[in-house]
Amino acid sequence: MPTTNQLFFQLIALKSFLDKSAILKNKLLEELIANATNPTIKMRRFRMLEQLSLYEHQIIQKIELLETDEPFDFLDSLIASELKKVGSRNA
């Protein structure tokens, strides 16, 4: 069972991640709606939303198992860079 500090950091990290992920999801959904008649963009945005959901699942599991008192050094930079990769329009 995590300590009180670890639980606190897990919850803060989870909130931060889900907030950033929600922003990306909304952008992808807006792009999907705006370009729904373009089959290529439609397919890519659906795929990106699927990949983002899988990534969310993996990160939530990692945060749940995280046992540190200072996760921000690792998580904030990792999450930001990985979300950019998942949401990259050049992929």
Backbone as XML, in Angstrom:
<?xml version="1.0"?>
<chain id="A" units="angstrom">
  <residue number="1" name="MET">
    <atom name="N" x="0.832" y="-1.176" z="0.000"/>
    <atom name="CA" x="0.000" y="0.000" z="0.000"/>
    <atom name="C" x="0.882" y="1.247" z="0.000"/>
  </residue>
  <residue number="2" name="PRO">
    <atom name="N" x="0.558" y="2.210" z="-0.890"/>
    <atom name="CA" x="1.405" y="3.401" z="-0.963"/>
    <atom name="C" x="1.272" y="4.265" z="0.292"/>
  </residue>
  <residue number="3" name="THR">
    <atom name="N" x="2.343" y="4.994" z="0.552"/>
    <atom name="CA" x="2.299" y="5.938" z="1.670"/>
    <atom name="C" x="1.380" y="7.095" z="1.301"/>
  </residue>
  <residue number="4" name="THR">
    <atom name="N" x="1.075" y="7.930" z="2.288"/>
    <atom name="CA" x="0.208" y="9.080" z="2.041"/>
    <atom name="C" x="0.827" y="10.015" z="1.012"/>
  </residue>
  <residue number="5" name="ASN">
    <atom name="N" x="2.145" y="10.231" z="1.101"/>
    <atom name="CA" x="2.825" y="11.086" z="0.117"/>
    <atom name="C" x="2.748" y="10.491" z="-1.283"/>
  </residue>
  <residue number="6" name="GLN">
    <atom name="N" x="2.978" y="9.195" z="-1.373"/>
    <atom name="CA" x="2.929" y="8.545" z="-2.678"/>
    <atom name="C" x="1.532" y="8.628" z="-3.274"/>
  </residue>
  <residue number="7" name="LEU">
    <atom name="N" x="0.531" y="8.398" z="-2.477"/>
    <atom name="CA" x="-0.852" y="8.481" z="-2.950"/>
    <atom name="C" x="-1.161" y="9.891" z="-3.421"/>
  </residue>
  <residue number="8" name="PHE">
    <atom name="N" x="-0.713" y="10.877" z="-2.674"/>
    <atom name="CA" x="-0.911" y="12.271" z="-3.059"/>
    <atom name="C" x="-0.288" y="12.538" z="-4.423"/>
  </residue>
  <residue number="9" name="PHE">
    <atom name="N" x="0.962" y="12.117" z="-4.607"/>
    <atom name="CA" x="1.640" y="12.347" z="-5.882"/>
    <atom name="C" x="0.996" y="11.546" z="-7.016"/>
  </residue>
  <residue number="10" name="GLN">
    <atom name="N" x="0.523" y="10.364" z="-6.727"/>
    <atom name="CA" x="-0.180" y="9.577" z="-7.749"/>
    <atom name="C" x="-1.427" y="10.331" z="-8.223"/>
  </residue>
  <residue number="11" name="LEU">
    <atom name="N" x="-2.180" y="10.865" z="-7.283"/>
    <atom name="CA" x="-3.408" y="11.570" z="-7.646"/>
    <atom name="C" x="-3.120" y="12.857" z="-8.408"/>
  </residue>
  <residue number="12" name="ILE">
    <atom name="N" x="-2.095" y="13.584" z="-7.993"/>
    <atom name="CA" x="-1.706" y="14.807" z="-8.699"/>
    <atom name="C" x="-1.241" y="14.467" z="-10.117"/>
  </residue>
  <residue number="13" name="ALA">
    <atom name="N" x="-0.425" y="13.438" z="-10.243"/>
    <atom name="CA" x="0.078" y="13.030" z="-11.562"/>
    <atom name="C" x="-1.069" y="12.566" z="-12.453"/>
  </residue>
  <residue number="14" name="LEU">
    <atom name="N" x="-1.993" y="11.815" z="-11.891"/>
    <atom name="CA" x="-3.148" y="11.334" z="-12.652"/>
    <atom name="C" x="-3.997" y="12.502" z="-13.139"/>
  </residue>
  <residue number="15" name="LYS">
    <atom name="N" x="-4.260" y="13.451" z="-12.263"/>
    <atom name="CA" x="-5.066" y="14.626" z="-12.639"/>
    <atom name="C" x="-4.379" y="15.412" z="-13.741"/>
  </residue>
  <residue number="16" name="SER">
    <atom name="N" x="-3.085" y="15.634" z="-13.590"/>
    <atom name="CA" x="-2.322" y="16.378" z="-14.596"/>
    <atom name="C" x="-2.359" y="15.667" z="-15.944"/>
  </residue>
  <residue number="17" name="PHE">
    <atom name="N" x="-2.117" y="14.380" z="-15.924"/>
    <atom name="CA" x="-2.130" y="13.604" z="-17.169"/>
    <atom name="C" x="-3.498" y="13.626" z="-17.837"/>
  </residue>
  <residue number="18" name="LEU">
    <atom name="N" x="-4.547" y="13.370" z="-17.072"/>
    <atom name="CA" x="-5.882" y="13.319" z="-17.661"/>
    <atom name="C" x="-6.334" y="14.675" z="-18.179"/>
  </residue>
  <residue number="19" name="ASP">
    <atom name="N" x="-5.904" y="15.757" z="-17.535"/>
    <atom name="CA" x="-6.223" y="17.095" z="-18.042"/>
    <atom name="C" x="-5.566" y="17.333" z="-19.399"/>
  </residue>
  <residue number="20" name="LYS">
    <atom name="N" x="-4.288" y="16.987" z="-19.496"/>
    <atom name="CA" x="-3.562" y="17.168" z="-20.761"/>
    <atom name="C" x="-4.132" y="16.262" z="-21.849"/>
  </residue>
  <residue number="21" name="SER">
    <atom name="N" x="-4.474" y="15.065" z="-21.486"/>
    <atom name="CA" x="-5.040" y="14.119" z="-22.439"/>
    <atom name="C" x="-6.404" y="14.601" z="-22.938"/>
  </residue>
  <residue number="22" name="ALA">
    <atom name="N" x="-7.207" y="15.159" z="-22.060"/>
    <atom name="CA" x="-8.533" y="15.650" z="-22.439"/>
    <atom name="C" x="-8.423" y="16.797" z="-23.445"/>
  </residue>
  <residue number="23" name="ILE">
    <atom name="N" x="-7.434" y="17.656" z="-23.261"/>
    <atom name="CA" x="-7.225" y="18.760" z="-24.209"/>
    <atom name="C" x="-6.910" y="18.201" z="-25.587"/>
  </residue>
  <residue number="24" name="LEU">
    <atom name="N" x="-6.017" y="17.218" z="-25.637"/>
    <atom name="CA" x="-5.660" y="16.602" z="-26.916"/>
    <atom name="C" x="-6.859" y="15.891" z="-27.531"/>
  </residue>
  <residue number="25" name="LYS">
    <atom name="N" x="-7.622" y="15.169" z="-26.728"/>
    <atom name="CA" x="-8.814" y="14.477" z="-27.241"/>
    <atom name="C" x="-9.797" y="15.456" z="-27.860"/>
  </residue>
  <residue number="26" name="ASN">
    <atom name="N" x="-10.024" y="16.572" z="-27.190"/>
    <atom name="CA" x="-10.955" y="17.569" z="-27.711"/>
    <atom name="C" x="-10.473" y="18.162" z="-29.024"/>
  </residue>
  <residue number="27" name="LYS">
    <atom name="N" x="-9.156" y="18.414" z="-29.143"/>
    <atom name="CA" x="-8.603" y="18.920" z="-30.400"/>
    <atom name="C" x="-8.810" y="17.911" z="-31.525"/>
  </residue>
  <residue number="28" name="LEU">
    <atom name="N" x="-8.541" y="16.636" z="-31.228"/>
    <atom name="CA" x="-8.723" y="15.603" z="-32.247"/>
    <atom name="C" x="-10.188" y="15.470" z="-32.651"/>
  </residue>
  <residue number="29" name="LEU">
    <atom name="N" x="-11.073" y="15.554" z="-31.685"/>
    <atom name="CA" x="-12.497" y="15.465" z="-31.976"/>
    <atom name="C" x="-12.964" y="16.656" z="-32.808"/>
  </residue>
  <residue number="30" name="GLU">
    <atom name="N" x="-12.494" y="17.852" z="-32.488"/>
    <atom name="CA" x="-12.840" y="19.033" z="-33.271"/>
    <atom name="C" x="-12.351" y="18.897" z="-34.711"/>
  </residue>
  <residue number="31" name="GLU">
    <atom name="N" x="-11.131" y="18.383" z="-34.885"/>
    <atom name="CA" x="-10.593" y="18.165" z="-36.228"/>
    <atom name="C" x="-11.410" y="17.108" z="-36.971"/>
  </residue>
  <residue number="32" name="LEU">
    <atom name="N" x="-11.811" y="16.079" z="-36.248"/>
    <atom name="CA" x="-12.629" y="15.032" z="-36.862"/>
    <atom name="C" x="-13.960" y="15.603" z="-37.339"/>
  </residue>
  <residue number="33" name="ILE">
    <atom name="N" x="-14.595" y="16.389" z="-36.504"/>
    <atom name="CA" x="-15.886" y="16.994" z="-36.870"/>
    <atom name="C" x="-15.721" y="17.946" z="-38.050"/>
  </residue>
  <residue number="34" name="ALA">
    <atom name="N" x="-14.682" y="18.776" z="-38.019"/>
    <atom name="CA" x="-14.461" y="19.757" z="-39.081"/>
    <atom name="C" x="-14.114" y="19.104" z="-40.415"/>
  </residue>
  <residue number="35" name="ASN">
    <atom name="N" x="-13.519" y="17.910" z="-40.368"/>
    <atom name="CA" x="-13.069" y="17.247" z="-41.601"/>
    <atom name="C" x="-13.748" y="15.902" z="-41.812"/>
  </residue>
  <residue number="36" name="ALA">
    <atom name="N" x="-14.960" y="15.762" z="-41.345"/>
    <atom name="CA" x="-15.656" y="14.474" z="-41.403"/>
    <atom name="C" x="-15.881" y="13.979" z="-42.820"/>
  </residue>
  <residue number="37" name="THR">
    <atom name="N" x="-15.930" y="14.874" z="-43.780"/>
    <atom name="CA" x="-16.166" y="14.448" z="-45.159"/>
    <atom name="C" x="-14.887" y="14.006" z="-45.863"/>
  </residue>
  <residue number="38" name="ASN">
    <atom name="N" x="-13.734" y="14.250" z="-45.254"/>
    <atom name="CA" x="-12.466" y="13.818" z="-45.826"/>
    <atom name="C" x="-12.144" y="12.441" z="-45.250"/>
  </residue>
  <residue number="39" name="PRO">
    <atom name="N" x="-12.222" y="11.393" z="-46.072"/>
    <atom name="CA" x="-12.049" y="10.034" z="-45.546"/>
    <atom name="C" x="-10.665" y="9.772" z="-44.936"/>
  </residue>
  <residue number="40" name="THR">
    <atom name="N" x="-9.629" y="10.396" z="-45.466"/>
    <atom name="CA" x="-8.283" y="10.176" z="-44.947"/>
    <atom name="C" x="-8.135" y="10.791" z="-43.558"/>
  </residue>
  <residue number="41" name="ILE">
    <atom name="N" x="-8.543" y="12.041" z="-43.424"/>
    <atom name="CA" x="-8.442" y="12.707" z="-42.122"/>
    <atom name="C" x="-9.353" y="12.014" z="-41.115"/>
  </residue>
  <residue number="42" name="LYS">
    <atom name="N" x="-10.552" y="11.627" z="-41.554"/>
    <atom name="CA" x="-11.480" y="10.929" z="-40.664"/>
    <atom name="C" x="-10.843" y="9.648" z="-40.115"/>
  </residue>
  <residue number="43" name="MET">
    <atom name="N" x="-10.252" y="8.855" z="-40.986"/>
    <atom name="CA" x="-9.625" y="7.605" z="-40.572"/>
    <atom name="C" x="-8.465" y="7.866" z="-39.613"/>
  </residue>
  <residue number="44" name="ARG">
    <atom name="N" x="-7.647" y="8.871" z="-39.920"/>
    <atom name="CA" x="-6.493" y="9.180" z="-39.072"/>
    <atom name="C" x="-6.917" y="9.674" z="-37.700"/>
  </residue>
  <residue number="45" name="ARG">
    <atom name="N" x="-7.916" y="10.529" z="-37.646"/>
    <atom name="CA" x="-8.359" y="11.044" z="-36.335"/>
    <atom name="C" x="-8.978" y="9.932" z="-35.485"/>
  </residue>
  <residue number="46" name="PHE">
    <atom name="N" x="-9.736" y="9.042" z="-36.094"/>
    <atom name="CA" x="-10.263" y="7.906" z="-35.341"/>
    <atom name="C" x="-9.119" y="7.053" z="-34.808"/>
  </residue>
  <residue number="47" name="ARG">
    <atom name="N" x="-8.120" y="6.814" z="-35.644"/>
    <atom name="CA" x="-6.970" y="6.015" z="-35.220"/>
    <atom name="C" x="-6.211" y="6.712" z="-34.091"/>
  </residue>
  <residue number="48" name="MET">
    <atom name="N" x="-6.025" y="8.010" z="-34.198"/>
    <atom name="CA" x="-5.320" y="8.760" z="-33.168"/>
    <atom name="C" x="-6.098" y="8.735" z="-31.850"/>
  </residue>
  <residue number="49" name="LEU">
    <atom name="N" x="-7.408" y="8.824" z="-31.921"/>
    <atom name="CA" x="-8.221" y="8.741" z="-30.708"/>
    <atom name="C" x="-8.114" y="7.356" z="-30.070"/>
  </residue>
  <residue number="50" name="GLU">
    <atom name="N" x="-8.074" y="6.325" z="-30.894"/>
    <atom name="CA" x="-7.885" y="4.964" z="-30.372"/>
    <atom name="C" x="-6.527" y="4.827" z="-29.693"/>
  </residue>
  <residue number="51" name="GLN">
    <atom name="N" x="-5.486" y="5.328" z="-30.350"/>
    <atom name="CA" x="-4.136" y="5.241" z="-29.792"/>
    <atom name="C" x="-4.033" y="6.029" z="-28.491"/>
  </residue>
  <residue number="52" name="LEU">
    <atom name="N" x="-4.682" y="7.169" z="-28.443"/>
    <atom name="CA" x="-4.668" y="7.970" z="-27.227"/>
    <atom name="C" x="-5.353" y="7.229" z="-26.083"/>
  </residue>
  <residue number="53" name="SER">
    <atom name="N" x="-6.440" y="6.546" z="-26.373"/>
    <atom name="CA" x="-7.124" y="5.769" z="-25.335"/>
    <atom name="C" x="-6.245" y="4.643" z="-24.804"/>
  </residue>
  <residue number="54" name="LEU">
    <atom name="N" x="-5.541" y="3.967" z="-25.695"/>
    <atom name="CA" x="-4.617" y="2.905" z="-25.268"/>
    <atom name="C" x="-3.481" y="3.481" z="-24.425"/>
  </residue>
  <residue number="55" name="TYR">
    <atom name="N" x="-2.962" y="4.622" z="-24.857"/>
    <atom name="CA" x="-1.885" y="5.270" z="-24.114"/>
    <atom name="C" x="-2.370" y="5.697" z="-22.728"/>
  </residue>
  <residue number="56" name="GLU">
    <atom name="N" x="-3.574" y="6.245" z="-22.657"/>
    <atom name="CA" x="-4.148" y="6.630" z="-21.365"/>
    <atom name="C" x="-4.200" y="5.425" z="-20.419"/>
  </residue>
  <residue number="57" name="HIS">
    <atom name="N" x="-4.659" y="4.314" z="-20.944"/>
    <atom name="CA" x="-4.759" y="3.094" z="-20.139"/>
    <atom name="C" x="-3.398" y="2.711" z="-19.572"/>
  </residue>
  <residue number="58" name="GLN">
    <atom name="N" x="-2.375" y="2.743" z="-20.409"/>
    <atom name="CA" x="-1.036" y="2.364" z="-19.978"/>
    <atom name="C" x="-0.483" y="3.319" z="-18.922"/>
  </residue>
  <residue number="59" name="ILE">
    <atom name="N" x="-0.680" y="4.609" z="-19.128"/>
    <atom name="CA" x="-0.159" y="5.599" z="-18.182"/>
    <atom name="C" x="-0.896" y="5.526" z="-16.859"/>
  </residue>
  <residue number="60" name="ILE">
    <atom name="N" x="-2.201" y="5.322" z="-16.896"/>
    <atom name="CA" x="-2.961" y="5.191" z="-15.655"/>
    <atom name="C" x="-2.437" y="4.009" z="-14.843"/>
  </residue>
  <residue number="61" name="GLN">
    <atom name="N" x="-2.151" y="2.905" z="-15.510"/>
    <atom name="CA" x="-1.587" y="1.749" z="-14.810"/>
    <atom name="C" x="-0.222" y="2.076" z="-14.210"/>
  </residue>
  <residue number="62" name="LYS">
    <atom name="N" x="0.625" y="2.795" z="-14.963"/>
    <atom name="CA" x="1.950" y="3.151" z="-14.461"/>
    <atom name="C" x="1.847" y="4.082" z="-13.259"/>
  </residue>
  <residue number="63" name="ILE">
    <atom name="N" x="0.945" y="5.038" z="-13.327"/>
    <atom name="CA" x="0.773" y="5.957" z="-12.205"/>
    <atom name="C" x="0.276" y="5.195" z="-10.977"/>
  </residue>
  <residue number="64" name="GLU">
    <atom name="N" x="-0.618" y="4.249" z="-11.179"/>
    <atom name="CA" x="-1.136" y="3.458" z="-10.060"/>
    <atom name="C" x="-0.016" y="2.700" z="-9.347"/>
  </residue>
  <residue number="65" name="LEU">
    <atom name="N" x="0.950" y="2.214" z="-10.101"/>
    <atom name="CA" x="2.040" y="1.414" z="-9.536"/>
    <atom name="C" x="3.252" y="2.253" z="-9.122"/>
  </residue>
  <residue number="66" name="LEU">
    <atom name="N" x="3.201" y="3.543" z="-9.374"/>
    <atom name="CA" x="4.318" y="4.434" z="-9.094"/>
    <atom name="C" x="4.591" y="4.517" z="-7.598"/>
  </residue>
  <residue number="67" name="GLU">
    <atom name="N" x="5.844" y="4.332" z="-7.229"/>
    <atom name="CA" x="6.231" y="4.407" z="-5.819"/>
    <atom name="C" x="7.423" y="5.336" z="-5.675"/>
  </residue>
  <residue number="68" name="THR">
    <atom name="N" x="7.134" y="6.627" z="-5.618"/>
    <atom name="CA" x="8.179" y="7.628" z="-5.445"/>
    <atom name="C" x="7.586" y="8.828" z="-4.731"/>
  </residue>
  <residue number="69" name="ASP">
    <atom name="N" x="8.441" y="9.628" z="-4.154"/>
    <atom name="CA" x="7.984" y="10.853" z="-3.509"/>
    <atom name="C" x="8.164" y="12.072" z="-4.401"/>
  </residue>
  <residue number="70" name="GLU">
    <atom name="N" x="8.796" y="11.899" z="-5.562"/>
    <atom name="CA" x="9.006" y="13.011" z="-6.478"/>
    <atom name="C" x="8.787" y="12.568" z="-7.921"/>
  </residue>
  <residue number="71" name="PRO">
    <atom name="N" x="7.564" y="12.296" z="-8.315"/>
    <atom name="CA" x="7.317" y="11.785" z="-9.663"/>
    <atom name="C" x="7.323" y="12.851" z="-10.744"/>
  </residue>
  <residue number="72" name="PHE">
    <atom name="N" x="7.276" y="14.126" z="-10.380"/>
    <atom name="CA" x="7.111" y="15.163" z="-11.391"/>
    <atom name="C" x="8.307" y="15.308" z="-12.311"/>
  </residue>
  <residue number="73" name="ASP">
    <atom name="N" x="9.508" y="15.073" z="-11.796"/>
    <atom name="CA" x="10.690" y="15.152" z="-12.653"/>
    <atom name="C" x="10.562" y="14.186" z="-13.818"/>
  </residue>
  <residue number="74" name="PHE">
    <atom name="N" x="10.044" y="13.026" z="-13.564"/>
    <atom name="CA" x="9.885" y="11.990" z="-14.586"/>
    <atom name="C" x="8.597" y="12.165" z="-15.374"/>
  </residue>
  <residue number="75" name="LEU">
    <atom name="N" x="7.492" y="12.311" z="-14.691"/>
    <atom name="CA" x="6.201" y="12.232" z="-15.346"/>
    <atom name="C" x="5.836" y="13.437" z="-16.195"/>
  </residue>
  <residue number="76" name="ASP">
    <atom name="N" x="6.036" y="14.650" z="-15.713"/>
    <atom name="CA" x="5.606" y="15.816" z="-16.476"/>
    <atom name="C" x="6.278" y="15.892" z="-17.840"/>
  </residue>
  <residue number="77" name="SER">
    <atom name="N" x="7.588" y="15.717" z="-17.888"/>
    <atom name="CA" x="8.279" y="15.794" z="-19.173"/>
    <atom name="C" x="7.950" y="14.602" z="-20.053"/>
  </residue>
  <residue number="78" name="LEU">
    <atom name="N" x="7.860" y="13.429" z="-19.450"/>
    <atom name="CA" x="7.534" y="12.228" z="-20.219"/>
    <atom name="C" x="6.134" y="12.323" z="-20.808"/>
  </residue>
  <residue number="79" name="ILE">
    <atom name="N" x="5.180" y="12.692" z="-19.978"/>
    <atom name="CA" x="3.794" y="12.774" z="-20.434"/>
    <atom name="C" x="3.649" y="13.801" z="-21.540"/>
  </residue>
  <residue number="80" name="ALA">
    <atom name="N" x="4.235" y="14.964" z="-21.369"/>
    <atom name="CA" x="4.125" y="16.010" z="-22.376"/>
    <atom name="C" x="4.709" y="15.564" z="-23.712"/>
  </residue>
  <residue number="81" name="SER">
    <atom name="N" x="5.892" y="14.953" z="-23.686"/>
    <atom name="CA" x="6.511" y="14.531" z="-24.943"/>
    <atom name="C" x="5.766" y="13.363" z="-25.580"/>
  </residue>
  <residue number="82" name="GLU">
    <atom name="N" x="5.292" y="12.426" z="-24.770"/>
    <atom name="CA" x="4.573" y="11.279" z="-25.313"/>
    <atom name="C" x="3.209" y="11.681" z="-25.876"/>
  </residue>
  <residue number="83" name="LEU">
    <atom name="N" x="2.514" y="12.586" z="-25.209"/>
    <atom name="CA" x="1.228" y="13.044" z="-25.738"/>
    <atom name="C" x="1.411" y="13.752" z="-27.069"/>
  </residue>
  <residue number="84" name="LYS">
    <atom name="N" x="2.504" y="14.490" z="-27.216"/>
    <atom name="CA" x="2.786" y="15.150" z="-28.496"/>
    <atom name="C" x="2.989" y="14.115" z="-29.589"/>
  </residue>
  <residue number="85" name="LYS">
    <atom name="N" x="3.671" y="13.024" z="-29.253"/>
    <atom name="CA" x="3.893" y="11.960" z="-30.236"/>
    <atom name="C" x="2.586" y="11.282" z="-30.626"/>
  </residue>
  <residue number="86" name="VAL">
    <atom name="N" x="1.761" y="10.987" z="-29.637"/>
    <atom name="CA" x="0.486" y="10.329" z="-29.916"/>
    <atom name="C" x="-0.399" y="11.236" z="-30.761"/>
  </residue>
  <residue number="87" name="GLY">
    <atom name="N" x="-0.352" y="12.541" z="-30.501"/>
    <atom name="CA" x="-1.199" y="13.479" z="-31.224"/>
    <atom name="C" x="-0.548" y="14.114" z="-32.438"/>
  </residue>
  <residue number="88" name="SER">
    <atom name="N" x="0.614" y="13.633" z="-32.834"/>
    <atom name="CA" x="1.332" y="14.211" z="-33.969"/>
    <atom name="C" x="0.565" y="14.002" z="-35.272"/>
  </residue>
  <residue number="89" name="ARG">
    <atom name="N" x="0.414" y="15.066" z="-36.005"/>
    <atom name="CA" x="-0.290" y="14.995" z="-37.301"/>
    <atom name="C" x="0.646" y="14.486" z="-38.401"/>
  </residue>
  <residue number="90" name="ASN">
    <atom name="N" x="1.915" y="14.344" z="-38.121"/>
    <atom name="CA" x="2.896" y="13.897" z="-39.110"/>
    <atom name="C" x="3.149" y="12.400" z="-39.084"/>
  </residue>
  <residue number="91" name="ALA">
    <atom name="N" x="2.470" y="11.696" z="-38.189"/>
    <atom name="CA" x="2.714" y="10.253" z="-38.053"/>
    <atom name="C" x="2.147" y="9.474" z="-39.218"/>
  </residue>
</chain>
